[in-house]
Amino acid sequence: MSTTRWLPLFVIASCSSPAPPTSTCSTGDAPLTYAGFGDSFMASYCTGCHSSELVGTARMGAPLGYNFDSYAGVRGFTNQIQLATVTNRRMPPAGHPAPSDDERALLGEWIACGLPE
């Protein structure tokens, strides 16, 4: 077997970015809840586009049905929220208020804990 066949794989592997840290659930004195954290986080950073009250261009490209103005709406898209906001930091889009790194970490923690209400 020729070693040149392995070179591209090695180059790709050595150039890839390290994986983002995995969120973990902390069971500290004041666990995060939807009422105490999730609701205000979504209102501050997500529902400007992801709201059941918005239609058409007011959604600014947010897919229909991706509504985060209720606990049930957030719970239905946990994986997508984790990926877009915590892991890849694609959301919110440029030009919109964005959470700090600490706030993103808290969102990841709340999700990792199972989104307590």
Residue frames as a rotation matrix with the C-alpha (Angstrom) as fourth column:
MET 1
0.585 0.811 0.000 0.00
0.811 -0.585 0.000 0.00
0.000 0.000 -1.000 0.00
SER 2
-0.198 -0.655 0.729 1.36
0.631 -0.654 -0.416 3.40
0.750 0.378 0.543 -0.93
THR 3
-0.432 -0.028 -0.901 1.87
0.841 -0.375 -0.391 6.00
-0.327 -0.927 0.185 1.82
THR 4
-0.995 0.068 0.073 0.62
-0.031 -0.904 0.426 8.74
0.095 0.422 0.902 -0.49
ARG 5
-0.251 0.961 -0.114 -2.91
0.341 0.198 0.919 7.42
0.906 0.191 -0.377 -0.05
TRP 6
0.203 0.315 -0.927 -2.71
0.966 0.087 0.242 8.31
0.157 -0.945 -0.287 3.65
LEU 7
-0.788 -0.612 -0.061 -1.22
0.615 -0.780 -0.118 11.75
0.025 -0.131 0.991 3.23
PRO 8
-0.516 0.627 0.583 -4.51
-0.087 -0.716 0.692 13.53
0.852 0.307 0.424 2.40
LEU 9
0.491 0.716 -0.495 -6.22
0.426 0.299 0.854 12.00
0.760 -0.631 -0.158 5.41
PHE 10
-0.051 -0.614 -0.788 -3.34
0.998 -0.061 -0.016 13.07
-0.038 -0.787 0.615 7.67
VAL 11
-0.887 -0.295 0.355 -3.37
0.354 -0.928 0.113 16.59
0.296 0.226 0.928 6.25
ILE 12
-0.086 0.940 0.330 -7.11
-0.047 -0.335 0.941 16.91
0.995 0.065 0.073 6.73
ALA 13
0.549 0.298 -0.781 -6.93
0.676 0.391 0.625 15.58
0.491 -0.871 0.013 10.28
SER 14
-0.284 -0.760 -0.585 -4.06
0.952 -0.295 -0.079 17.85
-0.113 -0.580 0.807 11.25
CYS 15
-0.902 -0.053 0.429 -5.75
0.192 -0.939 0.286 20.97
0.387 0.341 0.857 9.85
SER 16
0.040 0.999 -0.011 -9.15
0.452 -0.008 0.892 20.50
0.891 -0.041 -0.452 11.41
SER 17
-0.192 -0.010 0.981 -10.21
-0.644 -0.753 -0.134 22.65
0.740 -0.658 0.138 14.34
PRO 18
-0.984 -0.113 -0.141 -10.36
0.034 0.649 -0.760 21.13
0.177 -0.753 -0.634 17.80
ALA 19
-0.213 0.961 -0.177 -13.80
0.645 0.274 0.713 20.06
0.734 0.038 -0.678 18.93
PRO 20
-0.159 0.214 0.964 -15.66
-0.509 -0.854 0.106 22.62
0.846 -0.474 0.245 21.03
PRO 21
-0.947 -0.204 0.248 -15.98
-0.312 0.399 -0.862 21.79
0.077 -0.894 -0.442 24.71
THR 22
-0.403 0.826 -0.394 -18.91
0.411 0.548 0.729 19.65
0.818 0.132 -0.560 25.69
SER 23
-0.200 0.434 0.878 -21.48
-0.726 -0.668 0.165 21.21
0.659 -0.604 0.448 28.01
THR 24
-0.662 0.001 -0.749 -22.01
0.409 0.838 -0.361 19.50
0.628 -0.545 -0.555 31.32
CYS 25
0.427 0.883 0.194 -24.73
0.134 -0.274 0.952 19.71
0.894 -0.381 -0.235 33.93
SER 26
-0.776 -0.607 0.171 -23.77
-0.039 -0.225 -0.974 21.38
0.629 -0.762 0.151 37.17
THR 27
0.204 0.857 -0.473 -25.86
0.593 0.277 0.757 20.58
0.779 -0.434 -0.452 40.22
GLY 28
-0.780 -0.592 0.203 -24.81
0.265 -0.606 -0.750 23.67
0.566 -0.531 0.630 42.16
ASP 29
-0.828 0.406 -0.386 -26.80
0.333 -0.198 -0.922 25.54
-0.451 -0.892 0.028 44.78
ALA 30
-0.007 0.831 -0.557 -29.05
-0.340 -0.526 -0.780 27.26
-0.941 0.183 0.286 42.26
PRO 31
-0.519 -0.189 0.834 -29.65
0.599 0.615 0.513 25.02
-0.609 0.766 -0.206 39.22
LEU 32
-0.894 0.167 -0.416 -30.66
-0.391 -0.744 0.541 26.82
-0.219 0.647 0.731 36.05
THR 33
-0.315 0.868 0.385 -34.35
0.569 0.497 -0.655 26.68
-0.760 0.013 -0.650 35.14
TYR 34
-0.311 0.328 0.892 -36.53
0.867 -0.288 0.407 27.93
0.391 0.900 -0.194 32.31
ALA 35
0.727 0.686 -0.043 -38.22
0.630 -0.640 0.440 30.40
0.274 -0.346 -0.897 34.68
GLY 36
0.724 -0.468 -0.506 -34.92
0.217 -0.542 0.812 31.68
-0.654 -0.698 -0.291 36.09
PHE 37
-0.319 -0.922 -0.222 -32.72
-0.070 -0.210 0.975 31.54
-0.945 0.326 0.002 33.00
GLY 38
-0.626 -0.043 0.779 -34.07
0.657 0.509 0.556 30.01
-0.421 0.859 -0.290 29.78
ASP 39
0.419 0.884 0.207 -37.06
0.881 -0.341 -0.327 32.31
-0.218 0.320 -0.922 29.31
SER 40
0.720 -0.165 -0.674 -35.03
-0.063 -0.983 0.174 35.51
-0.691 -0.083 -0.718 29.64
PHE 41
-0.441 -0.889 0.123 -32.17
0.009 0.133 0.991 34.11
-0.898 0.438 -0.050 27.50
MET 42
-0.376 0.364 0.852 -34.59
0.894 0.385 0.230 33.28
-0.245 0.848 -0.470 24.68
ALA 43
0.708 0.692 -0.137 -36.31
0.650 -0.716 -0.257 36.67
-0.276 0.093 -0.957 25.00
SER 44
0.441 -0.618 -0.651 -32.97
-0.178 -0.771 0.611 38.48
-0.880 -0.153 -0.450 24.87
TYR 45
-0.438 -0.862 -0.256 -31.33
-0.511 0.004 0.859 36.60
-0.739 0.507 -0.442 22.01
CYS 46
-0.890 0.014 0.455 -33.78
0.274 0.814 0.512 34.41
-0.363 0.581 -0.729 20.10
THR 47
-0.124 0.977 0.175 -37.41
0.807 0.202 -0.554 35.52
-0.577 0.073 -0.814 19.95
GLY 48
-0.179 0.003 -0.984 -36.65
-0.351 -0.935 0.061 38.61
-0.919 0.356 0.168 17.88
CYS 49
-0.538 -0.021 -0.843 -36.81
-0.833 0.168 0.527 36.13
0.131 0.985 -0.108 14.97
HIS 50
-0.774 0.157 -0.613 -38.00
0.094 0.987 0.134 32.83
0.626 0.046 -0.779 16.53
SER 51
-0.814 0.572 0.100 -41.44
-0.292 -0.253 -0.923 33.83
-0.503 -0.780 0.373 17.84
SER 52
-0.562 0.692 0.452 -44.84
0.772 0.636 -0.013 32.32
-0.297 0.342 -0.892 17.16
GLU 53
0.339 0.706 -0.622 -46.16
0.426 -0.704 -0.568 35.87
-0.839 -0.072 -0.539 16.81
LEU 54
-0.212 -0.519 -0.828 -43.90
-0.537 -0.646 0.542 36.67
-0.816 0.560 -0.142 13.84
VAL 55
0.510 0.362 0.781 -44.74
0.468 0.645 -0.604 35.87
-0.722 0.673 0.160 10.23
GLY 56
0.915 -0.064 0.399 -43.18
0.367 -0.278 -0.888 36.48
0.168 0.959 -0.230 6.84
THR 57
0.233 -0.886 0.402 -40.21
0.284 -0.333 -0.899 38.82
0.930 0.323 0.174 6.62
ALA 58
0.541 0.014 0.841 -40.58
-0.703 -0.541 0.461 39.75
0.461 -0.841 -0.283 10.31
ARG 59
0.963 -0.190 0.190 -38.99
0.051 0.823 0.566 36.34
-0.264 -0.535 0.802 11.07
MET 60
0.457 -0.824 -0.335 -35.82
-0.855 -0.511 0.091 37.49
-0.246 0.245 -0.938 9.27
GLY 61
-0.083 -0.474 -0.876 -35.29
-0.779 0.579 -0.239 34.06
0.621 0.663 -0.418 7.75
ALA 62
-0.692 -0.112 0.713 -36.07
-0.620 0.598 -0.508 31.96
-0.370 -0.794 -0.483 10.84
PRO 63
-0.862 0.361 -0.357 -37.81
0.000 0.703 0.711 28.76
0.507 0.613 -0.606 9.68
LEU 64
0.006 0.949 0.314 -41.52
-0.777 -0.193 0.599 28.50
0.629 -0.248 0.737 10.39
GLY 65
0.748 0.392 -0.535 -42.21
0.003 0.805 0.593 26.42
0.664 -0.445 0.601 13.46
TYR 66
-0.194 -0.855 -0.481 -38.87
0.786 0.158 -0.598 27.24
0.587 -0.494 0.641 15.12
ASN 67
0.299 0.445 0.844 -40.48
-0.176 -0.844 0.507 29.29
0.938 -0.300 -0.173 17.89
PHE 68
-0.397 -0.610 -0.686 -38.72
0.608 0.386 -0.694 29.81
0.688 -0.692 0.218 21.19
ASP 69
-0.553 0.267 0.790 -41.24
-0.511 -0.857 -0.068 31.99
0.658 -0.442 0.610 23.00
SER 70
0.625 0.675 0.393 -42.51
-0.739 0.350 0.575 29.08
0.251 -0.650 0.718 25.12
TYR 71
-0.078 -0.636 0.768 -40.93
-0.767 0.530 0.361 26.28
-0.637 -0.561 -0.529 27.11
ALA 72
0.481 0.333 0.811 -42.48
0.164 0.875 -0.457 23.68
-0.861 0.352 0.366 24.77
GLY 73
0.989 -0.110 -0.103 -41.06
-0.131 -0.292 -0.947 25.48
0.075 0.950 -0.303 21.75
VAL 74
0.208 -0.966 0.152 -37.55
-0.975 -0.218 -0.046 25.52
0.077 -0.139 -0.987 23.20
ARG 75
-0.031 -0.192 0.981 -37.79
-0.526 0.838 0.147 21.91
-0.850 -0.511 -0.127 24.35
GLY 76
0.795 0.448 0.410 -38.78
0.091 0.580 -0.810 20.80
-0.600 0.681 0.420 20.84
PHE 77
0.860 -0.496 0.117 -35.54
0.037 -0.168 -0.985 22.14
0.508 0.852 -0.126 19.35
THR 78
0.847 -0.520 0.106 -32.96
-0.177 -0.089 0.980 21.46
-0.501 -0.849 -0.168 22.07
ASN 79
0.273 -0.793 0.544 -30.42
0.727 0.541 0.423 19.82
-0.629 0.280 0.725 19.76
GLN 80
0.327 -0.102 0.939 -30.65
0.816 -0.471 -0.335 22.58
0.477 0.876 -0.071 17.16
ILE 81
0.933 0.019 0.360 -30.33
-0.146 -0.892 0.427 25.30
0.330 -0.451 -0.829 19.82
GLN 82
0.671 -0.729 0.137 -27.29
0.101 0.272 0.957 23.58
-0.735 -0.628 0.256 21.34
LEU 83
0.147 -0.634 0.759 -25.62
0.929 0.353 0.115 23.19
-0.341 0.688 0.640 17.96
ALA 84
0.317 0.053 0.947 -26.35
0.715 -0.670 -0.202 26.66
0.623 0.741 -0.250 16.58
THR 85
0.785 0.119 0.608 -25.92
-0.180 -0.895 0.407 28.75
0.593 -0.429 -0.682 19.72
VAL 86
0.792 -0.484 0.373 -23.51
-0.379 0.091 0.921 26.93
-0.479 -0.871 -0.112 22.02
THR 87
0.408 -0.655 0.636 -21.40
0.520 0.740 0.427 24.61
-0.750 0.156 0.642 19.86
ASN 88
-0.060 -0.423 0.904 -21.04
0.997 -0.059 0.038 26.45
0.038 0.904 0.426 16.53
ARG 89
-0.299 -0.013 -0.954 -22.04
0.474 -0.870 -0.137 29.95
-0.828 -0.493 0.267 17.70
ARG 90
-0.770 0.105 0.630 -23.93
0.601 -0.215 0.770 30.64
0.216 0.971 0.103 14.43
MET 91
0.217 0.918 0.333 -26.85
0.514 -0.397 0.761 32.16
0.830 0.006 -0.557 16.30
PRO 92
0.595 0.788 -0.157 -27.86
0.329 -0.417 -0.847 34.82
-0.734 0.452 -0.507 16.72
PRO 93
0.410 -0.429 0.805 -26.76
0.895 0.019 -0.446 36.08
0.176 0.903 0.392 13.33
ALA 94
-0.662 -0.737 -0.136 -24.42
0.746 -0.665 -0.027 39.06
-0.071 -0.119 0.990 12.97
GLY 95
-0.731 0.340 0.592 -26.07
-0.038 -0.886 0.462 42.38
0.682 0.315 0.660 13.62
HIS 96
0.465 0.885 -0.037 -28.31
-0.080 0.084 0.993 41.04
0.882 -0.459 0.110 16.39
PRO 97
0.276 -0.359 0.892 -27.63
-0.952 -0.230 0.203 41.16
0.133 -0.905 -0.405 20.14
ALA 98
0.245 -0.305 -0.920 -25.45
-0.156 0.925 -0.348 38.16
0.957 0.229 0.179 21.02
PRO 99
0.995 0.104 0.000 -24.90
-0.024 0.225 0.974 36.38
0.102 -0.969 0.226 24.33
SER 100
0.266 -0.939 0.217 -21.52
-0.964 -0.263 0.044 36.49
0.016 -0.220 -0.975 26.01
ASP 101
-0.356 -0.483 -0.800 -19.34
-0.426 0.846 -0.321 33.40
0.832 0.226 -0.507 26.19
ASP 102
-0.968 0.008 0.250 -20.46
-0.236 0.304 -0.923 32.96
-0.084 -0.953 -0.292 29.81
GLU 103
-0.121 0.993 0.006 -24.13
-0.805 -0.095 -0.585 33.16
-0.580 -0.075 0.811 28.80
ARG 104
0.213 0.133 -0.968 -23.57
-0.820 0.563 -0.103 30.61
0.531 0.816 0.229 26.03
ALA 105
-0.759 -0.546 -0.356 -21.90
-0.236 0.740 -0.630 28.32
0.607 -0.394 -0.690 28.58
LEU 106
-0.737 0.564 0.373 -24.90
-0.431 0.032 -0.902 28.70
-0.521 -0.825 0.219 30.89
LEU 107
0.229 0.816 -0.530 -27.24
-0.964 0.113 -0.243 27.84
-0.138 0.567 0.812 28.01
GLY 108
-0.137 -0.383 -0.914 -25.19
-0.543 0.800 -0.254 24.72
0.828 0.462 -0.318 27.33
GLU 109
-0.969 -0.223 0.110 -25.31
-0.199 0.431 -0.880 23.80
0.149 -0.875 -0.461 31.01
TRP 110
-0.328 0.926 0.185 -29.09
-0.737 -0.129 -0.663 24.29
-0.591 -0.354 0.725 31.19
ILE 111
0.352 0.412 -0.840 -29.53
-0.879 0.454 -0.145 22.08
0.322 0.790 0.522 28.11
ALA 112
-0.484 -0.638 -0.599 -27.13
-0.364 0.769 -0.525 19.46
0.796 -0.036 -0.605 29.52
CYS 113
-0.927 0.176 0.330 -29.23
-0.297 0.192 -0.936 19.36
-0.228 -0.966 -0.125 32.70
GLY 114
-0.705 0.670 0.231 -32.34
0.708 0.679 0.193 18.51
-0.028 0.300 -0.954 30.67
LEU 115
-0.663 0.387 0.641 -33.92
0.018 -0.848 0.530 21.99
0.748 0.363 0.555 30.56
PRO 116
-0.593 0.477 -0.648 -35.45
0.799 0.251 -0.547 22.11
-0.098 -0.842 -0.530 34.05
GLU 117
0.120 0.744 0.657 -38.58
0.631 -0.568 0.528 24.24
0.766 0.352 -0.538 34.14
